[in-house]
Amino acid sequence: MSDDLNFSEMLRDSADSAESFLWKAITAINSRLGEGYAEQHPELISAFMMAAAIEDAGLMIANTLKPCINNSRPLE
């Protein structure tokens, strides 16, 4: 994600990420637990998407804070 994204672009990227997380969740669950299992257990899809979104947000926050961390001094 570019540093210069406006709000509309961020919303579009978020929707694209959510769709990607959805399909990855269904594919991963069904490949491990059998075809159709994800559709029968939407709570697994939800948990997978939540975990993916949390990880994505953490990476975005870390990337945003990287300049601050790199320029900081150690605590004394």
C-alpha positions as CSV (number, residue, x, y, z in Angstrom):
1,M,0.0,0.0,0.0
2,S,1.4,3.4,-1.0
3,D,2.1,6.1,1.6
4,D,0.1,8.6,-0.5
5,L,-3.3,6.7,-0.7
6,N,-6.4,8.8,-0.1
7,F,-9.3,7.5,1.9
8,S,-11.3,6.2,-1.1
9,E,-8.2,4.2,-2.3
10,M,-7.8,2.8,1.2
11,L,-11.4,1.7,1.3
12,R,-11.1,0.0,-2.1
13,D,-7.9,-1.7,-0.9
14,S,-9.6,-2.9,2.2
15,A,-12.5,-4.4,0.3
16,D,-10.0,-6.1,-2.0
17,S,-8.2,-7.5,1.0
18,A,-11.4,-8.8,2.6
19,E,-12.3,-10.6,-0.7
20,S,-8.9,-12.1,-0.9
21,F,-9.0,-13.2,2.7
22,L,-12.4,-14.8,2.1
23,W,-11.3,-16.9,-0.9
24,K,-8.0,-17.9,0.8
25,A,-10.0,-19.0,3.9
26,I,-12.4,-21.1,1.9
27,T,-9.6,-22.7,-0.1
28,A,-7.4,-23.4,2.9
29,I,-10.2,-24.8,5.1
30,N,-11.5,-27.0,2.3
31,S,-8.1,-28.3,1.3
32,R,-7.4,-29.4,4.8
33,L,-10.8,-30.6,6.0
34,G,-12.6,-31.6,2.8
35,E,-14.5,-30.0,0.0
36,G,-17.5,-28.0,1.3
37,Y,-16.4,-28.0,4.9
38,A,-15.8,-24.2,5.0
39,E,-19.3,-23.5,3.7
40,Q,-20.7,-25.8,6.4
41,H,-18.7,-24.0,9.1
42,P,-18.8,-20.2,8.4
43,E,-17.3,-19.6,11.9
44,L,-14.0,-21.0,10.6
45,I,-14.1,-18.6,7.7
46,S,-14.8,-15.8,10.1
47,A,-11.9,-16.8,12.4
48,F,-9.5,-17.1,9.5
49,M,-10.5,-13.7,8.1
50,M,-10.2,-12.1,11.5
51,A,-6.7,-13.6,12.0
52,A,-5.6,-12.4,8.5
53,A,-7.0,-8.9,9.0
54,I,-5.3,-8.6,12.4
55,E,-2.0,-9.7,10.9
56,D,-2.4,-7.3,8.0
57,A,-3.2,-4.4,10.4
58,G,-0.2,-5.3,12.5
59,L,2.1,-5.2,9.5
60,M,0.7,-1.9,8.4
61,I,1.2,-0.4,11.8
62,A,4.7,-1.7,12.0
63,N,5.5,-0.3,8.6
64,T,4.0,3.1,9.6
65,L,6.0,3.2,12.8
66,K,9.3,2.0,11.3
67,P,10.7,5.5,10.7
68,C,9.8,6.5,14.3
69,I,11.5,3.3,15.7
70,N,14.6,3.7,13.5
71,N,15.0,7.3,14.7
72,S,14.4,6.7,18.4
73,R,17.0,6.4,21.1
74,P,17.2,3.5,23.5
75,L,15.5,3.9,26.9
76,E,17.9,4.8,29.6
